[in-house]
Amino acid sequence: MAGSKPGERRGGRQKGTPNKITADIKALAAVHSQDALNTLAEIARNGESEQARVAAANSLLDRAYGKPRQEIEHSGSIRRAADMSEDELLDIAARGRAGAAEAAGGTKEPDRVH
């Protein structure tokens, strides 16, 4: 049998089918959601510290309106991998491996694979 075609799914749940375990956990948590919101509101109003009041207020706002967007600045150019040469892609991969090795305590740069 040949491999999958691009975009073809071969296993797992059908699109749109909920995960049963996640659904069960969400249902159990939903039973306590009103109590949890009341607790957050109580802490936001009467918490012992300013830090607790601010954290509770932020949690309530996040749940009501969603977390605010964070803007990200990008100063470099953006190039698609499809527009890069094989040498450029290999160089990027080597730098990534070298950074990972350094973070893990190693300093030797890995050999380049062709």
Secondary structure, 3 states (H helix, E strand, C coil): CCCCCCCCCCCCCCCCCCCHHHHHHHHHHHHCHHHHHHHHHHHHHHCCCHHHHHHHHHHHHHHHHCCCCCCCCCCCCCCCHHHCCHHHHHHHHHHHHHHHHHHCCCCCCCCCCC
